[in-house]
């Protein structure tokens, strides 16, 4: 059976049970192009190894590709489309995962200001729209893919709530937003309505000039330009620069710092933060809350207050 047909059948099967499989679909279609127009049984281990390696240095992307291809080949072997899997039987030693980065408030301001560099070589609406995206990610803690999948009807400015559909764990959640972010989104929608609305109020919230949704890889690429213009480089000891995804991490950490400083019961509030971020349990949220100097200082101040007979948490 042709590889392209197997991939199509596999994606249809996964999506029939409610899985989005968008990123996996992109990778699998890329795998088909790299392997050429051939029967799945003709794909060699050497060709798979070259595809997984890619053009850059070995990274966590290797494991992501390996897991997706493993799913494909389990499906193919179980259906009798091929007799074996050509995936590597030994896994390489991958570099450690990148340490999440927490942007300072000053760095966030610089990122927002640096969106102006997108005026060069892009459509006029891009800088303002990208600035809105950064504010939305920080103000809501949404994942990048969640923000890019928003349509106009998902954003209720009157009720100050955003409906996030088809999340990482295939659930829908409501995300309340503050007044400042709401005001920013009012301006964004005014600009957005000047662009095509191919699907009415189901049209993309972040869009190209012809009404198509922004593509994830393009948004990530733009961020690296914005980050460099903002003067934010690799932290000491890291080989890779901060990411757009780290804005979500920053939003979570800044929220906990604010709770500490205002004397809130952080342990009681963490489950609420987990729900807000769309985590399936509190352990995912706790992993997000990497100890930073600001968070340590806030915790120390809270402990000092406790030791002097102030607000005692039970």
N, C-alpha and C positions, 0 to 999 in steps of 0.2 A: 504494500500500500504506500502511496506517495506520502512523503513527510508532511507536505502542506495539508493533505486531507486528514492525516492523523491529528495534527495540531488543531485544525478546525473542529474535529469531533471532540477532542479533549476540552477545548474552550467551551463548546456548546454544553458539554456534560457538566462542567464546573459552574457555569452560569445558570444552568437549569435548577441548581440547588441553592441559588441565591448569592453566589460569590461574584464579586465584581470582576476580579482578575484583570484589571486594566493594565497595571505594570507588568504582570506576568504575560499578558497578551502581546505587549510591545516587545518583550524579550524573546518570546517564542517566534514571533514573526521575523525578528532579526535573526534568530537561529536558522529559520527556513532560508532566508536570503543568503546567509553565510554558507550553508551546506549546499546550496544550489538545488536545481530541480531533479531530485533523486528519490528513490525508494527509501523508506526509513531503515530498512535492513542494510543499506549500503553506506550508512553513516559510520565512519571509522572512529575509534578511540582517539586517534591523533587529531582528527578534525574537531572533535568535541573539546579536547584539551586546549587546542589553539583558540577556540571560541571563548572558553571560560577565562583564559588568560587575558584576552583582550590586548589592547595596545599599550596600556600603562603598566605601572607596577602592581604587584599582587595586593589586593585589598579585600574588604568585606564584601564587595560586589561579587567576588568569585563564589562565595558561599551562597549568596542569594541566587545566582544563576544555577548553581549546582542543585539547590533545593527545587527550583522550578523545573529543571530538566529531569530530576528524579521523579517528580510527579508525572511528567509526561510519559516517561519510559515505563513506570509502573502500570500506567493505563494501557500503553501500547502492548506490553508483554501479556497483560491479563486478557486482552482482547485477541491475542494471537496475531497482531500486526507485525511483530518482530519477535525473534527468538531470544534476543539478549539485549542488555543495556550496555552501550559503549562508554558509560560514564566512568571516571577514574575510581579505582577500588581503594586507593589511599588518598587521604586528604592532605593538602599542603599545610604548613604552619603559617597561619595568617597573622598579619600584624594586629596588635591590640586595637579594640574599638576606639574610635575617637572620643576623647573626653568631652562631654557636653560643655558648651561655653555659656557663661552668663554675661550678657552685655550690661554695661553700666548705663545709667540714665543718660549720661553725656554721650556715650557711644550710640545709643538709640537716636538721640537728636541728630547726631552727625549722619547716621544712615538716612534719616528722613530728608535732611538737607541735600545729601548726595544723590537723591533720586533725580535731581535736576540734570545730571549728566546724561540721562536717557533722552534728553532733548535732541542729542546729536545722533542722527542716523535712524531715528524712530518716528512714528506717527505722533502728532501733537498731544494726543490724549494719554500717551504711555506714561510720562513722568508722574502726573497727578494720580493716575489710576494705580501705579505701582506704590506710590506713597500711601494711598488708601489701603492697599493690600498689607503693607507692613504694619500700619496702625491696627488693622483688623486682626492680624495674627497676634499682636501683642495684647490688644484689648479684649480678645475673646479666648486666647489660648488654643485656637483651632489648629488642626493639622493643615499643611499646605494643600494637600489634595482635597480636603474638605472645603476649604475656601474657594478653590478653583472650580469645584462642582456646584457651587451655589448658583441658583437662578433667582431672578428678581422677586418672585413670590415667596422665597424663603426668608426674606429680610423684612420684618414687620417693624417699621420705625415708630409707629404709633404705640405699639405694645413694648417697644424696645427689647425685642427678642428675635433671635435667629434660629431657624429650624435647620439642623444639620442632618442630612439624610445619607443613607448608604455609607456609614462610617466604616472604620477599619474592622469593626466587629459586627457589621451588618445590622446596626441598630440606628434608630433615629433619636436625637436628643434636642432639647431646647436650650439655647445659650442666651441668658440675659446679657444685655450690654448697657454700659453707662451712658450718661448724657453727652459727654464729650465725643465719644465714638459715634453715638447716634447723629450728632451734628455733622461729623465728618462724612458719614454715610449719606446724609441728606444731600450734601454737595456732590458726592459721587454719583448718586442716582440722577440728579439733574443733568450732569454731564453724560451719564450713560444713556439717557433717553434721547440724546441727539444722534446716537449711533443706531444701526439697524437692530430691529427686534424680530428676528425670524420666527420666533415661537411665542410672541406676545410676552406675558408675564412669566413664562417658563424659559425665556431667553437667558443666556449666561450673564452673571453679575459682573464678571471680569471678561472683557471681550476684545477681539481684534476689530479692526475698522469695518469688517464685513459681517460682524455678529457671531463669529465662531469663538468658542471658549479659549482662553489662554492655555498654552501647552506647558505642562510641568517642567520639561527640560529647558524651555526658553526662559521661564521664570527663574529657575535656578541659575542659569547662565547670566541673566541680568543682575542677579544679586551679587555675583562675584565682581562685576564692574562697579556696582554701588559700594560694596564693602571696601574695595581698593581706594575708591575716591574718598571714602570716609576715613581713610588712614588706619584701618583695623587690619592687622596682620596676624600671623601665627603666634599664639601664646608661647611662652618659654617652655621648651620640652615637647612641643607638638610639631608634627611634620605637616599638618594640614590646617588651613585657616578656618575660622568660625563659619558656620553654615546658616542658611536661612531658617532651617528647622530649629536652630538654637533660640530663635525668638520665642517659640512656644515654651521651651525650657526656662527661658528668662522670665516669662510671664508667671509661671508657676512659682519660681523662687522668689520673685518680687512680691507676690501675693503673700507668701508665708512670712517674709520679712515684715511686711506691713501688719500682719496679724500679731507677730511677736511684739512689735513696737507699740501697738495699740492695746496690748494686754489681753488679747483674745485667747481662748482655749484652743490652741493649735491642734492638739490631738483629736478634739471633738470635731474640728472643722475639716481635717484631712479627708474624711470620706466624702464630704461635699465637694471638695476640690477634685477628687477622683471622678465623681459624677460629671462635674463641669468639663473636665478634660476628655471625657469619654473613655476612661480606663475601665477595664472589667473588674478590677479589684484594687484595693488600696496599696498593694505591694508595688504595682506599677508606678503609682504616684510617689511613693517613698523613694523609689530608685531615681526619680526625677530630681528629688530635692538634695542634690549634691551640696555638701557643706562649702559655702563660699565665705570670704572674709566678712561680708556684710551680714550673712546669716549667723555666723559665729558671734559677731558683735551683738546682734539683736538678742540671741539666746543668752549671752553673757549678761547683758543688761537686765533681761528678765530674771535670771537667776539671782543677780545682785538685789533686785527688788524683793524677791522671795526671801533671801537670806536676812534682809533688814526688817522683815516682818510685814511686808506689803501684801500684795495679792497672792494668796496661796492657791495653786491649782491642785485639785484632787485627782 
